[in-house]
Amino acid sequence: MITEITACRTLAIVFNVSGLRGSVSHIETGVLVEPGDIEQLVEAITHLLMDHELRNRLVENAYKYAQQYGWDKTARSFITVIKRAIDG
């Protein structure tokens, strides 16, 4: 779901938990905050609202990262797997 969000050029600020940290690289493609740390979450949101350059850089990095995924690529990969299974 994070990849879909970033593919729409929406910044992700997420808790640093399994399943999310694999989709967000801290201060490269988004921001990770410690689970339950509301103060850290507020600080991250405030900082990114104020720092337009950083926010734009993270959004663009995340967008570029998300572009390596998609239904067309998934379909091509699936077809390759099926062909290999058929061909033995």
Backbone atoms as SQL, in Angstrom:
CREATE TABLE atoms (id INTEGER PRIMARY KEY, chain TEXT, resi INTEGER, resn TEXT, atom TEXT, x REAL, y REAL, z REAL);
INSERT INTO atoms VALUES
  (1, 'A', 1, 'MET', 'N', 0.813, -1.182, 0.000),
  (2, 'A', 1, 'MET', 'CA', 0.000, 0.000, 0.000),
  (3, 'A', 1, 'MET', 'C', 0.866, 1.260, 0.000),
  (4, 'A', 2, 'ILE', 'N', 2.008, 1.237, 0.684),
  (5, 'A', 2, 'ILE', 'CA', 2.884, 2.401, 0.695),
  (6, 'A', 2, 'ILE', 'C', 3.387, 2.695, -0.714),
  (7, 'A', 3, 'THR', 'N', 3.700, 1.668, -1.465),
  (8, 'A', 3, 'THR', 'CA', 4.188, 1.872, -2.836),
  (9, 'A', 3, 'THR', 'C', 3.117, 2.542, -3.688),
  (10, 'A', 4, 'GLU', 'N', 1.871, 2.166, -3.522),
  (11, 'A', 4, 'GLU', 'CA', 0.786, 2.797, -4.271),
  (12, 'A', 4, 'GLU', 'C', 0.647, 4.270, -3.888),
  (13, 'A', 5, 'ILE', 'N', 0.810, 4.552, -2.611),
  (14, 'A', 5, 'ILE', 'CA', 0.721, 5.932, -2.135),
  (15, 'A', 5, 'ILE', 'C', 1.836, 6.772, -2.735),
  (16, 'A', 6, 'THR', 'N', 3.054, 6.248, -2.684),
  (17, 'A', 6, 'THR', 'CA', 4.181, 7.018, -3.198),
  (18, 'A', 6, 'THR', 'C', 4.148, 7.128, -4.716),
  (19, 'A', 7, 'ALA', 'N', 3.526, 6.177, -5.385),
  (20, 'A', 7, 'ALA', 'CA', 3.372, 6.268, -6.841),
  (21, 'A', 7, 'ALA', 'C', 2.461, 7.430, -7.220),
  (22, 'A', 8, 'CYS', 'N', 1.672, 7.896, -6.266),
  (23, 'A', 8, 'CYS', 'CA', 0.796, 9.065, -6.480),
  (24, 'A', 8, 'CYS', 'C', 1.456, 10.340, -5.975),
  (25, 'A', 9, 'ARG', 'N', 2.753, 10.259, -5.718),
  (26, 'A', 9, 'ARG', 'CA', 3.538, 11.391, -5.217),
  (27, 'A', 9, 'ARG', 'C', 2.991, 11.932, -3.886),
  (28, 'A', 10, 'THR', 'N', 2.644, 10.997, -3.019),
  (29, 'A', 10, 'THR', 'CA', 2.212, 11.352, -1.669),
  (30, 'A', 10, 'THR', 'C', 3.288, 10.884, -0.697),
  (31, 'A', 11, 'LEU', 'N', 3.744, 11.775, 0.156),
  (32, 'A', 11, 'LEU', 'CA', 4.813, 11.463, 1.092),
  (33, 'A', 11, 'LEU', 'C', 4.331, 10.494, 2.167),
  (34, 'A', 12, 'ALA', 'N', 5.173, 9.537, 2.505),
  (35, 'A', 12, 'ALA', 'CA', 4.839, 8.562, 3.542),
  (36, 'A', 12, 'ALA', 'C', 5.652, 8.839, 4.803),
  (37, 'A', 13, 'ILE', 'N', 4.947, 9.055, 5.892),
  (38, 'A', 13, 'ILE', 'CA', 5.540, 9.121, 7.227),
  (39, 'A', 13, 'ILE', 'C', 4.907, 7.967, 7.974),
  (40, 'A', 14, 'VAL', 'N', 5.710, 6.958, 8.305),
  (41, 'A', 14, 'VAL', 'CA', 5.152, 5.719, 8.843),
  (42, 'A', 14, 'VAL', 'C', 5.884, 5.293, 10.108),
  (43, 'A', 15, 'PHE', 'N', 5.211, 4.455, 10.880),
  (44, 'A', 15, 'PHE', 'CA', 5.857, 3.866, 12.042),
  (45, 'A', 15, 'PHE', 'C', 6.867, 2.820, 11.586),
  (46, 'A', 16, 'ASN', 'N', 7.985, 2.746, 12.274),
  (47, 'A', 16, 'ASN', 'CA', 9.084, 1.844, 11.948),
  (48, 'A', 16, 'ASN', 'C', 8.747, 0.425, 12.422),
  (49, 'A', 17, 'VAL', 'N', 7.887, -0.232, 11.649),
  (50, 'A', 17, 'VAL', 'CA', 7.455, -1.591, 11.971),
  (51, 'A', 17, 'VAL', 'C', 7.604, -2.465, 10.730),
  (52, 'A', 18, 'SER', 'N', 7.672, -3.758, 10.955),
  (53, 'A', 18, 'SER', 'CA', 7.763, -4.717, 9.861),
  (54, 'A', 18, 'SER', 'C', 6.623, -4.486, 8.876),
  (55, 'A', 19, 'GLY', 'N', 6.934, -4.544, 7.611),
  (56, 'A', 19, 'GLY', 'CA', 5.921, -4.329, 6.593),
  (57, 'A', 19, 'GLY', 'C', 5.891, -2.909, 6.080),
  (58, 'A', 20, 'LEU', 'N', 6.262, -1.961, 6.917),
  (59, 'A', 20, 'LEU', 'CA', 6.329, -0.568, 6.482),
  (60, 'A', 20, 'LEU', 'C', 7.767, -0.135, 6.231),
  (61, 'A', 21, 'ARG', 'N', 8.681, -0.576, 7.104),
  (62, 'A', 21, 'ARG', 'CA', 10.075, -0.152, 6.935),
  (63, 'A', 21, 'ARG', 'C', 10.688, -0.740, 5.667),
  (64, 'A', 22, 'GLY', 'N', 10.103, -1.809, 5.127),
  (65, 'A', 22, 'GLY', 'CA', 10.590, -2.357, 3.866),
  (66, 'A', 22, 'GLY', 'C', 10.184, -1.518, 2.669),
  (67, 'A', 23, 'SER', 'N', 9.205, -0.670, 2.849),
  (68, 'A', 23, 'SER', 'CA', 8.713, 0.176, 1.762),
  (69, 'A', 23, 'SER', 'C', 9.200, 1.611, 1.854),
  (70, 'A', 24, 'VAL', 'N', 9.743, 1.983, 2.998),
  (71, 'A', 24, 'VAL', 'CA', 10.194, 3.362, 3.204),
  (72, 'A', 24, 'VAL', 'C', 11.631, 3.334, 3.693),
  (73, 'A', 25, 'SER', 'N', 12.492, 4.025, 2.991),
  (74, 'A', 25, 'SER', 'CA', 13.870, 4.187, 3.421),
  (75, 'A', 25, 'SER', 'C', 13.975, 5.559, 4.098),
  (76, 'A', 26, 'HIS', 'N', 14.327, 5.553, 5.377),
  (77, 'A', 26, 'HIS', 'CA', 14.309, 6.763, 6.191),
  (78, 'A', 26, 'HIS', 'C', 15.141, 7.888, 5.576),
  (79, 'A', 27, 'ILE', 'N', 14.512, 9.005, 5.382),
  (80, 'A', 27, 'ILE', 'CA', 15.073, 10.233, 4.821),
  (81, 'A', 27, 'ILE', 'C', 15.627, 10.021, 3.411),
  (82, 'A', 28, 'GLU', 'N', 15.134, 8.995, 2.739),
  (83, 'A', 28, 'GLU', 'CA', 15.417, 8.811, 1.314),
  (84, 'A', 28, 'GLU', 'C', 14.118, 8.783, 0.526),
  (85, 'A', 29, 'THR', 'N', 13.181, 7.958, 0.991),
  (86, 'A', 29, 'THR', 'CA', 11.889, 7.840, 0.291),
  (87, 'A', 29, 'THR', 'C', 10.712, 8.147, 1.209),
  (88, 'A', 30, 'GLY', 'N', 10.998, 8.576, 2.408),
  (89, 'A', 30, 'GLY', 'CA', 9.964, 8.894, 3.377),
  (90, 'A', 30, 'GLY', 'C', 10.583, 9.024, 4.750),
  (91, 'A', 31, 'VAL', 'N', 9.749, 8.937, 5.760),
  (92, 'A', 31, 'VAL', 'CA', 10.233, 9.095, 7.135),
  (93, 'A', 31, 'VAL', 'C', 9.677, 7.965, 7.990),
  (94, 'A', 32, 'LEU', 'N', 10.571, 7.374, 8.777),
  (95, 'A', 32, 'LEU', 'CA', 10.183, 6.354, 9.748),
  (96, 'A', 32, 'LEU', 'C', 10.212, 6.976, 11.134),
  (97, 'A', 33, 'VAL', 'N', 9.189, 6.728, 11.920),
  (98, 'A', 33, 'VAL', 'CA', 9.167, 7.161, 13.312),
  (99, 'A', 33, 'VAL', 'C', 8.909, 5.944, 14.195),
  (100, 'A', 34, 'GLU', 'N', 9.356, 6.030, 15.418),
  (101, 'A', 34, 'GLU', 'CA', 9.210, 4.895, 16.324),
  (102, 'A', 34, 'GLU', 'C', 7.739, 4.662, 16.672),
  (103, 'A', 35, 'PRO', 'N', 7.337, 3.396, 16.711),
  (104, 'A', 35, 'PRO', 'CA', 5.940, 3.074, 16.988),
  (105, 'A', 35, 'PRO', 'C', 5.458, 3.698, 18.293),
  (106, 'A', 36, 'GLY', 'N', 4.323, 4.370, 18.208),
  (107, 'A', 36, 'GLY', 'CA', 3.703, 4.957, 19.383),
  (108, 'A', 36, 'GLY', 'C', 4.291, 6.285, 19.828),
  (109, 'A', 37, 'ASP', 'N', 5.367, 6.739, 19.178),
  (110, 'A', 37, 'ASP', 'CA', 6.008, 7.994, 19.582),
  (111, 'A', 37, 'ASP', 'C', 5.315, 9.150, 18.860),
  (112, 'A', 38, 'ILE', 'N', 4.249, 9.625, 19.462),
  (113, 'A', 38, 'ILE', 'CA', 3.428, 10.674, 18.856),
  (114, 'A', 38, 'ILE', 'C', 4.209, 11.983, 18.729),
  (115, 'A', 39, 'GLU', 'N', 5.053, 12.285, 19.702),
  (116, 'A', 39, 'GLU', 'CA', 5.869, 13.506, 19.619),
  (117, 'A', 39, 'GLU', 'C', 6.798, 13.453, 18.406),
  (118, 'A', 40, 'GLN', 'N', 7.416, 12.315, 18.175),
  (119, 'A', 40, 'GLN', 'CA', 8.303, 12.162, 17.020),
  (120, 'A', 40, 'GLN', 'C', 7.507, 12.276, 15.721),
  (121, 'A', 41, 'LEU', 'N', 6.314, 11.735, 15.710),
  (122, 'A', 41, 'LEU', 'CA', 5.442, 11.833, 14.540),
  (123, 'A', 41, 'LEU', 'C', 5.082, 13.290, 14.256),
  (124, 'A', 42, 'VAL', 'N', 4.700, 14.016, 15.289),
  (125, 'A', 42, 'VAL', 'CA', 4.361, 15.435, 15.134),
  (126, 'A', 42, 'VAL', 'C', 5.574, 16.219, 14.647),
  (127, 'A', 43, 'GLU', 'N', 6.745, 15.928, 15.212),
  (128, 'A', 43, 'GLU', 'CA', 7.971, 16.611, 14.794),
  (129, 'A', 43, 'GLU', 'C', 8.277, 16.338, 13.323),
  (130, 'A', 44, 'ALA', 'N', 8.122, 15.097, 12.894),
  (131, 'A', 44, 'ALA', 'CA', 8.385, 14.742, 11.496),
  (132, 'A', 44, 'ALA', 'C', 7.426, 15.463, 10.556),
  (133, 'A', 45, 'ILE', 'N', 6.156, 15.464, 10.913),
  (134, 'A', 45, 'ILE', 'CA', 5.158, 16.149, 10.078),
  (135, 'A', 45, 'ILE', 'C', 5.462, 17.640, 10.009),
  (136, 'A', 46, 'THR', 'N', 5.725, 18.250, 11.157),
  (137, 'A', 46, 'THR', 'CA', 6.015, 19.686, 11.207),
  (138, 'A', 46, 'THR', 'C', 7.259, 20.019, 10.396),
  (139, 'A', 47, 'HIS', 'N', 8.299, 19.224, 10.576),
  (140, 'A', 47, 'HIS', 'CA', 9.550, 19.466, 9.852),
  (141, 'A', 47, 'HIS', 'C', 9.317, 19.406, 8.337),
  (142, 'A', 48, 'LEU', 'N', 8.584, 18.404, 7.890),
  (143, 'A', 48, 'LEU', 'CA', 8.362, 18.257, 6.449),
  (144, 'A', 48, 'LEU', 'C', 7.406, 19.293, 5.890),
  (145, 'A', 49, 'LEU', 'N', 6.518, 19.810, 6.710),
  (146, 'A', 49, 'LEU', 'CA', 5.662, 20.909, 6.267),
  (147, 'A', 49, 'LEU', 'C', 6.480, 22.185, 6.060),
  (148, 'A', 50, 'MET', 'N', 7.506, 22.357, 6.870),
  (149, 'A', 50, 'MET', 'CA', 8.331, 23.559, 6.801),
  (150, 'A', 50, 'MET', 'C', 9.461, 23.448, 5.773),
  (151, 'A', 51, 'ASP', 'N', 10.007, 22.253, 5.597),
  (152, 'A', 51, 'ASP', 'CA', 11.167, 22.058, 4.718),
  (153, 'A', 51, 'ASP', 'C', 10.694, 21.553, 3.354),
  (154, 'A', 52, 'HIS', 'N', 10.332, 22.485, 2.501),
  (155, 'A', 52, 'HIS', 'CA', 9.784, 22.146, 1.183),
  (156, 'A', 52, 'HIS', 'C', 10.793, 21.376, 0.334),
  (157, 'A', 53, 'GLU', 'N', 12.057, 21.754, 0.408),
  (158, 'A', 53, 'GLU', 'CA', 13.089, 21.088, -0.396),
  (159, 'A', 53, 'GLU', 'C', 13.219, 19.617, -0.014),
  (160, 'A', 54, 'LEU', 'N', 13.312, 19.344, 1.274),
  (161, 'A', 54, 'LEU', 'CA', 13.408, 17.955, 1.734),
  (162, 'A', 54, 'LEU', 'C', 12.151, 17.178, 1.358),
  (163, 'A', 55, 'ARG', 'N', 10.994, 17.766, 1.608),
  (164, 'A', 55, 'ARG', 'CA', 9.738, 17.094, 1.288),
  (165, 'A', 55, 'ARG', 'C', 9.671, 16.738, -0.200),
  (166, 'A', 56, 'ASN', 'N', 10.011, 17.688, -1.054),
  (167, 'A', 56, 'ASN', 'CA', 9.972, 17.430, -2.494),
  (168, 'A', 56, 'ASN', 'C', 10.975, 16.363, -2.910),
  (169, 'A', 57, 'ARG', 'N', 12.162, 16.376, -2.293),
  (170, 'A', 57, 'ARG', 'CA', 13.174, 15.360, -2.610),
  (171, 'A', 57, 'ARG', 'C', 12.690, 13.964, -2.218),
  (172, 'A', 58, 'LEU', 'N', 12.105, 13.851, -1.024),
  (173, 'A', 58, 'LEU', 'CA', 11.596, 12.556, -0.574),
  (174, 'A', 58, 'LEU', 'C', 10.468, 12.064, -1.473),
  (175, 'A', 59, 'VAL', 'N', 9.574, 12.966, -1.843),
  (176, 'A', 59, 'VAL', 'CA', 8.457, 12.601, -2.716),
  (177, 'A', 59, 'VAL', 'C', 8.978, 12.087, -4.055),
  (178, 'A', 60, 'GLU', 'N', 9.922, 12.790, -4.644),
  (179, 'A', 60, 'GLU', 'CA', 10.452, 12.374, -5.949),
  (180, 'A', 60, 'GLU', 'C', 11.226, 11.064, -5.854),
  (181, 'A', 61, 'ASN', 'N', 12.022, 10.903, -4.802),
  (182, 'A', 61, 'ASN', 'CA', 12.747, 9.639, -4.607),
  (183, 'A', 61, 'ASN', 'C', 11.778, 8.470, -4.458),
  (184, 'A', 62, 'ALA', 'N', 10.743, 8.670, -3.665),
  (185, 'A', 62, 'ALA', 'CA', 9.754, 7.613, -3.445),
  (186, 'A', 62, 'ALA', 'C', 9.003, 7.301, -4.731),
  (187, 'A', 63, 'TYR', 'N', 8.681, 8.333, -5.491),
  (188, 'A', 63, 'TYR', 'CA', 7.983, 8.135, -6.768),
  (189, 'A', 63, 'TYR', 'C', 8.847, 7.302, -7.714),
  (190, 'A', 64, 'LYS', 'N', 10.113, 7.646, -7.813),
  (191, 'A', 64, 'LYS', 'CA', 11.031, 6.887, -8.683),
  (192, 'A', 64, 'LYS', 'C', 11.138, 5.433, -8.219),
  (193, 'A', 65, 'TYR', 'N', 11.212, 5.225, -6.918),
  (194, 'A', 65, 'TYR', 'CA', 11.284, 3.872, -6.376),
  (195, 'A', 65, 'TYR', 'C', 10.020, 3.086, -6.731),
  (196, 'A', 66, 'ALA', 'N', 8.883, 3.715, -6.605),
  (197, 'A', 66, 'ALA', 'CA', 7.603, 3.037, -6.872),
  (198, 'A', 66, 'ALA', 'C', 7.456, 2.658, -8.339),
  (199, 'A', 67, 'GLN', 'N', 8.117, 3.377, -9.227),
  (200, 'A', 67, 'GLN', 'CA', 7.977, 3.109, -10.657),
  (201, 'A', 67, 'GLN', 'C', 8.558, 1.770, -11.074),
  (202, 'A', 68, 'GLN', 'N', 9.386, 1.164, -10.232),
  (203, 'A', 68, 'GLN', 'CA', 9.932, -0.144, -10.577),
  (204, 'A', 68, 'GLN', 'C', 8.916, -1.270, -10.364),
  (205, 'A', 69, 'TYR', 'N', 7.782, -0.914, -9.787),
  (206, 'A', 69, 'TYR', 'CA', 6.711, -1.882, -9.569),
  (207, 'A', 69, 'TYR', 'C', 5.505, -1.491, -10.410),
  (208, 'A', 70, 'GLY', 'N', 4.627, -2.413, -10.646),
  (209, 'A', 70, 'GLY', 'CA', 3.415, -2.110, -11.401),
  (210, 'A', 70, 'GLY', 'C', 2.814, -3.385, -11.960),
  (211, 'A', 71, 'TRP', 'N', 1.584, -3.273, -12.394),
  (212, 'A', 71, 'TRP', 'CA', 0.873, -4.452, -12.880),
  (213, 'A', 71, 'TRP', 'C', 1.481, -5.004, -14.159),
  (214, 'A', 72, 'ASP', 'N', 1.967, -4.134, -15.044),
  (215, 'A', 72, 'ASP', 'CA', 2.584, -4.619, -16.281),
  (216, 'A', 72, 'ASP', 'C', 3.813, -5.461, -15.978),
  (217, 'A', 73, 'LYS', 'N', 4.677, -4.975, -15.094),
  (218, 'A', 73, 'LYS', 'CA', 5.870, -5.734, -14.720),
  (219, 'A', 73, 'LYS', 'C', 5.485, -7.033, -14.017),
  (220, 'A', 74, 'THR', 'N', 4.493, -6.960, -13.149),
  (221, 'A', 74, 'THR', 'CA', 4.030, -8.158, -12.442),
  (222, 'A', 74, 'THR', 'C', 3.507, -9.194, -13.425),
  (223, 'A', 75, 'ALA', 'N', 2.735, -8.744, -14.403),
  (224, 'A', 75, 'ALA', 'CA', 2.180, -9.662, -15.410),
  (225, 'A', 75, 'ALA', 'C', 3.294, -10.296, -16.230),
  (226, 'A', 76, 'ARG', 'N', 4.281, -9.504, -16.652),
  (227, 'A', 76, 'ARG', 'CA', 5.403, -10.052, -17.430),
  (228, 'A', 76, 'ARG', 'C', 6.172, -11.087, -16.620),
  (229, 'A', 77, 'SER', 'N', 6.410, -10.799, -15.347),
  (230, 'A', 77, 'SER', 'CA', 7.116, -11.747, -14.477),
  (231, 'A', 77, 'SER', 'C', 6.316, -13.034, -14.318),
  (232, 'A', 78, 'PHE', 'N', 5.019, -12.898, -14.156),
  (233, 'A', 78, 'PHE', 'CA', 4.154, -14.064, -13.993),
  (234, 'A', 78, 'PHE', 'C', 4.158, -14.921, -15.259),
  (235, 'A', 79, 'ILE', 'N', 4.102, -14.288, -16.418),
  (236, 'A', 79, 'ILE', 'CA', 4.139, -15.012, -17.690),
  (237, 'A', 79, 'ILE', 'C', 5.457, -15.770, -17.820),
  (238, 'A', 80, 'THR', 'N', 6.550, -15.153, -17.423),
  (239, 'A', 80, 'THR', 'CA', 7.858, -15.815, -17.470),
  (240, 'A', 80, 'THR', 'C', 7.868, -17.055, -16.592),
  (241, 'A', 81, 'VAL', 'N', 7.324, -16.952, -15.395),
  (242, 'A', 81, 'VAL', 'CA', 7.263, -18.099, -14.482),
  (243, 'A', 81, 'VAL', 'C', 6.420, -19.215, -15.090),
  (244, 'A', 82, 'ILE', 'N', 5.272, -18.875, -15.655),
  (245, 'A', 82, 'ILE', 'CA', 4.402, -19.878, -16.268),
  (246, 'A', 82, 'ILE', 'C', 5.093, -20.553, -17.441),
  (247, 'A', 83, 'LYS', 'N', 5.744, -19.779, -18.303),
  (248, 'A', 83, 'LYS', 'CA', 6.458, -20.354, -19.443),
  (249, 'A', 83, 'LYS', 'C', 7.554, -21.312, -18.987),
  (250, 'A', 84, 'ARG', 'N', 8.286, -20.944, -17.964),
  (251, 'A', 84, 'ARG', 'CA', 9.346, -21.826, -17.440),
  (252, 'A', 84, 'ARG', 'C', 8.751, -23.111, -16.884),
  (253, 'A', 85, 'ALA', 'N', 7.610, -22.995, -16.220),
  (254, 'A', 85, 'ALA', 'CA', 6.955, -24.187, -15.667),
  (255, 'A', 85, 'ALA', 'C', 6.471, -25.104, -16.787),
  (256, 'A', 86, 'ILE', 'N', 5.965, -24.529, -17.855),
  (257, 'A', 86, 'ILE', 'CA', 5.471, -25.323, -18.992),
  (258, 'A', 86, 'ILE', 'C', 6.638, -25.978, -19.724),
  (259, 'A', 87, 'ASP', 'N', 7.704, -25.210, -19.943),
  (260, 'A', 87, 'ASP', 'CA', 8.862, -25.712, -20.682),
  (261, 'A', 87, 'ASP', 'C', 9.703, -26.673, -19.879),
  (262, 'A', 88, 'GLY', 'N', 9.511, -26.675, -18.576),
  (263, 'A', 88, 'GLY', 'CA', 10.226, -27.605, -17.717),
  (264, 'A', 88, 'GLY', 'C', 11.546, -27.063, -17.370);
